[in-house]
Amino acid sequence: MSTREANQTRMAANWHPSEGFEALADRINMGIQYAQYADKPIADGDIVDIAKRIIKRCGLFPEEYKEWITQDGKMLAQKKNLV
């Protein structure tokens, strides 16, 4: 597994809301920064896809997830300022 793949795997690891949203945001942000410093930036769409998969796997927000998908990730893009 390449370093790039390992970084994206770390970013996409399982998350549970009991860990707090900040932990998830920090993990994703660190992965974004790592990729930028490695001169292999991750496209915004790929970051949104990673976040969608994480949220879906936690299974606790089915209605919110459906709404998020219909908005095509706009919610995460707006929250990106928090990351």
C-alpha positions as CSV (number, residue, x, y, z in Angstrom):
1,M,0.0,0.0,0.0
2,S,1.4,3.4,-1.0
3,T,1.7,6.2,1.5
4,R,-1.1,8.0,-0.3
5,E,-3.4,5.0,0.0
6,A,-2.5,4.6,3.7
7,N,-3.3,8.3,4.3
8,Q,-6.7,7.9,2.7
9,T,-7.4,4.7,4.6
10,R,-6.6,6.5,7.9
11,M,-8.9,9.3,6.9
12,A,-11.7,6.9,6.1
13,A,-11.4,4.8,9.2
14,N,-14.6,4.1,11.2
15,W,-15.9,6.8,13.5
16,H,-18.6,6.9,16.1
17,P,-20.3,10.1,17.2
18,S,-19.3,9.4,20.8
19,E,-15.8,10.2,19.7
20,G,-17.0,13.7,18.9
21,F,-17.2,15.5,15.6
22,E,-14.0,17.4,16.3
23,A,-12.1,14.1,16.3
24,L,-13.5,13.3,12.9
25,A,-12.8,16.8,11.5
26,D,-9.3,16.7,12.9
27,R,-8.6,13.3,11.3
28,I,-9.9,14.5,7.9
29,N,-8.0,17.8,8.1
30,M,-4.8,16.0,9.0
31,G,-5.2,13.7,6.0
32,I,-5.8,16.7,3.8
33,Q,-2.7,18.5,5.1
34,Y,-0.6,15.4,4.8
35,A,-1.6,15.0,1.2
36,Q,-0.8,18.6,0.4
37,Y,2.6,18.4,2.0
38,A,3.3,15.2,0.1
39,D,2.4,17.2,-3.1
40,K,-0.5,14.8,-3.7
41,P,-3.5,16.9,-2.8
42,I,-6.9,15.1,-2.5
43,A,-9.6,16.5,-4.7
44,D,-12.5,18.2,-2.8
45,G,-15.0,15.7,-4.2
46,D,-12.9,12.8,-3.0
47,I,-12.8,14.4,0.5
48,V,-16.6,14.7,0.5
49,D,-16.9,11.0,-0.6
50,I,-14.6,9.9,2.2
51,A,-16.7,11.8,4.7
52,K,-20.0,10.5,3.3
53,R,-18.7,6.9,3.7
54,I,-17.7,7.5,7.3
55,I,-21.0,9.0,8.2
56,K,-23.0,6.3,6.5
57,R,-21.0,3.5,8.2
58,C,-21.7,4.9,11.7
59,G,-25.3,4.2,10.9
60,L,-26.8,6.7,13.4
61,F,-27.9,9.5,11.1
62,P,-29.9,7.8,8.3
63,E,-32.2,10.7,7.6
64,E,-29.5,13.3,7.8
65,Y,-27.3,11.2,5.5
66,K,-30.1,11.0,2.9
67,E,-30.5,14.8,3.1
68,W,-26.8,15.3,2.8
69,I,-26.6,13.1,-0.3
70,T,-29.4,15.0,-2.0
71,Q,-27.5,18.2,-1.4
72,D,-24.5,16.6,-3.0
73,G,-22.2,17.2,-0.1
74,K,-22.9,20.9,0.2
75,M,-23.3,20.5,4.0
76,L,-19.7,19.3,4.3
77,A,-18.4,22.1,2.0
78,Q,-20.1,24.6,4.3
79,K,-18.6,22.9,7.4
80,K,-15.2,22.8,5.7
81,N,-14.5,26.2,7.3
82,L,-14.7,24.5,10.7
83,V,-12.1,21.9,9.8
